[in-house]
Amino acid sequence: MTKEEAILQIRQLSKEIEEHNFRYYQQSAPIISDYEFDVLLNKLIALEKDWPAFIQSDSPTMRVGGTITKEFKTVTHKYPMMSLGNTYSEEELNEFDERIRKILPGEQLEYACELKFDGVAIGITYKNGQLVQAVTRGDGVQGDDVTTNVKTIRTIPLQLKMPDANDLFESARAFPDAFEVRGEIIMPRAVFERINEDRIDIGEAPFANPRNCASGTLKMQDSSEVSKRRLDCFLYGYYGTPLFTNHFEAMNGISNWNFKVSEHRKLCASIEEVMSYIHYWDEKREELPFDIDGIVVKVNSYRQQEELGFTAKSPRWAISYKYKAASVATQLEEVTYQVGRTGAITPVANLTPVLLAGTTVKRASLHNADQIAKLDLHVNDTVFVEKGGEIIPKITGVDILKRKENSSPVLYITHCPECNSILQRKEGEAHHYCLNEEECGPQIKGKIEHFTGRKAMNLEGLGSETIDLFVEKGIIKNIADIYSIDKDSILQLDRFGEKSAQNIMDGIEKSKEVPFEKVLFAIGIRYVGDTVARKLARHFKSIDAIRNATIEQLTDAPEVGSVIARSVIDFFSKPSNQQLIDRLINVELQFELKADALPITLGDQLTGKTVVVTGTFERHSRDELKQLIEQHGGKNGSSVSKKTNYLLAGSDSGPSKTDKARELGVQVISESDFESIISIKN
């Protein structure tokens, strides 16, 4: 392929992919399958790797992420991001309308009403149609630069396109050379639920609500992880050269520039219409695929906004009407404790049944001992329970006036409620743990359920009830026992016939074909979810390499930090776990990566060489560089030592590694040097 052909293909592919992105995320009208889209994207990624000099600044591959941000720089807002005045009262909303009419007597008023998204406020700057900076609200005067992470959000344009006769974006009008749009980054409920399922898979407590999860995601250091979280964004503000006479016109305008603007906005001619809009969405908000916590009401006219001006903290021309979180009072009957498969203890409030937001609530999460102490809970207290943005109902307070005399405070348990082992709480952790994992019933069952699950070994016929029965009857005590089950022992149990018993035996036999990365996930090492298991499997190739690895070798693997590495070391340090793995090896589960799953070999230029990667790079992510090192026969190192051959240093690389490299005589190379060594043309 010639240089000219490469440039043309990269440009054509980029345009085609962005059009499909627009159809999928903005119009909800895709015309190709997810598989076909991935084929196009992978083709572009391969082209850009071969011709890195021609990567466009707005390439769709930016959405995939990969850049590591160690610290988020503080940026002063060009236009302060002021907060809105809040109200929960219709009376105060009427007072807001009256104040405006006093300042603008006799003038016709219109109110632009919008959903108040429950997420993270963001300001995004464009120059010459290109996204150049994205900054969080912060304190309103200055915020954090999260540009790299925001670029992974597929509903935010990287480059605005001028219309032409045949363009998908022909409805667009010319945009100014520089401007800012503002909006809210949110996490859709479906994505939030998937993330929580993944956390439960690795034995971690689920996130409380989508808002907190979105906020934490936006400040993650690895943009490739942000990309996986599938954040979304609605825009609701334009700041720049005056092009529009009112807010509603501006929102229509930026929508035509292909920014995602909520379709649920409405222009109201009176405060009564505003009230109707508020009441409508109070009833319908649960039907939305994302969370809102109120309605924003703005004077529509920009001229009138200017006349109304600002107070010290907020604009006089806008107000936020917040919905009250669904809350009821009921009685705390008792606190019980659940034991998870990792031994984590979760306290649960058992309540007198009460109707809350359309469902009957009998239980609420208390999270941990600190939460119980903070609430100062007593037995038989009258408590306030909320749903709000929470997935699981929670206790938000206690009605002290109704507390009965001589009631006893809730004291967190000291022993496991299932096996009576002494609970332990490690420094810096919120949860207490039962460490008796080999004899504690819920842990045994939880580990087996995790092992047999769809995302792991996918053992058909071994559902929760069947596992409970098999454990109760002593047929299985751990995951290795599954492979010692015989058909006759199943047939002796009630409700199992020839066919159902044979289905279980067939499923057990079929599970021996499950690939290594799923087996590694299935054995249930704490913090090792399916993604980390896949990375470990591909990095180490076999279970023996993993269980004999040092903490330094483990942290060499992509996405494996010190916490995960320590958890892996701890798991294999227990003789019982070593014996378990040996038993699973003996029944011929897949504990090695098959040849067709191994990384592609591209050359041998780095055979026998150890390379340490540090800093950020222009043409490759750190994960890509580490993959290239392996594909050319090299080994990735985590720290500089006498065994290191090259320190591949990008921008923002810390001085400690480069100083140590020079001290030890290790060659420090740039991204271009590295490309020359492995014969990539840049």
NORZIKA-V97595 format. One record per helix or strand of 2 or more residues. SS is the DSSP state (H for helix, E for strand). FROM is the first residue (numbers start at 1). LEN is the number of residues. If there is no record, write none. Layout:
BEGIN
ss	from	len
SS	FROM	LEN
SS	FROM	LEN
END
This chain:
BEGIN
ss	from	len
H	3	23
H	34	17
H	52	3
H	60	5
E	74	3
E	85	3
H	90	14
E	111	7
E	120	8
E	130	7
E	142	4
H	147	4
E	178	9
H	189	13
H	210	9
H	223	6
E	232	9
H	247	10
E	266	3
H	271	17
E	292	8
H	302	7
E	318	5
E	327	13
E	344	13
E	359	7
H	369	7
E	382	5
E	394	5
H	400	3
H	441	12
H	464	9
H	479	6
H	487	5
H	498	16
H	516	7
H	530	11
H	543	5
H	551	5
H	562	12
H	575	12
H	595	3
E	610	5
H	622	10
E	635	3
E	646	4
H	655	10
E	667	3
H	671	7
END
